[in-house]
Amino acid sequence: MKDQLLREAFRHHNALISYAYSILRDWDLAEDAVQEAMVTVNQKADDFDATKKVLPWVKGIVRFKCLQIIRSRKKEAFFKDEDLLDLVEQRVTQFIDDQFIQRREAQGRALKHCLAKLNPQSLDLITASYRDKESSESLASRYKRSVNAIYITLTRIRQQLRKCTRSYENLPEAE
């Protein structure tokens, strides 16, 4: 039971991070809130009512962890009004449901598949740009190309990934 609950909670990891980000507006803090929530889920797994859905229960824990972070960082500008936070939660809840989570998981699988098909230089360039947040100027210097050439190459790689992921997911070629 506990293992199944934890698997289900971790299945919603990306949605929970998005939810936490909508409250905290900081990806690192959102990741921290979700990690702390997962620890709590593990500790309170025996208290979970198996007749209920996992996502709303875990979201409640994430919300509480976000509020703890906000309170511990009083000097920083976060939501000061609990009613506003409730409105944000209602709005986010409309979009983060099981269908959204399944769609994001499918997109993640498609992207992973398509990234594996890139040549090493393209993969390095897209990784440096997105994951490492390296500037176009820095990439231009490293690849001994103009900044414009880097922009064009990144655009082509994104188009290639978009086409591949749509094909992988059997989606129509839109845009």
Residue, then its C-alpha position, 0 to 999 in steps of 0.5 A: m500500500k505505502d509503495q503504491l501510494l509513493r509511486e502514485a505521488f511521484r508520478h505526479h511530480n512534474a504537475l506538483i512542481s508546476y503547482a508549487y511554482s504557481i505559488l512560489r514563483d521560483w523553480d528552486l523553491a518549488e522543487d524544495a517544496v515538493q521534495e519536502a512534501m514527498v518526505t511528508v507523504n512517506q511519513k503520513a502514508d499510513d494515514f492516507d484514505a485509500t478511497k480518495k484520490v492521491l493527487p488532491w491529498v499530495k497537492g494539499i501537502v505541497r500547498f502547506k509546504c509552500l506556505q511554510i516557505i513563504r512564512s519562513r521568507k517573510k522579507e521576500a514578496f510572495f502572496k500575502d493574501e490567502d484568498l488570492l492563493d485560494l484563487v490561484e489554487q482553484r485556477v491551477t486545479q482546473f488544468i492539473d488533472d489526470q489527463f494533463i498529467q498523462r499528456r505531460e508524461a507522453q510529451g516527456r517520453a516523446l521529447k526523450h526519444c527525439l533528443a536521443k535522435l539528435n546528432p551530438q553537436s545539436l544535442d550539446l547546443i540545445t542542452a547548453s542553451y536550455r539546461d545550462k542556460e548558456s548565452s547565445e554569445s557564449l555559444a557563438s564563441r564556443y562554436k566559432r559562429s555568429v550569434n545569428a547562426i546560433y539563433i538559426t541553428l537553435t530554431r532548426i533544432r527546435q523545429q526538428l524536435r517539434k516535428c519529431t515529438r508530434s510524429y511520436e505522439n501521432l499529433p497533427e503537424a500544426e504551427 
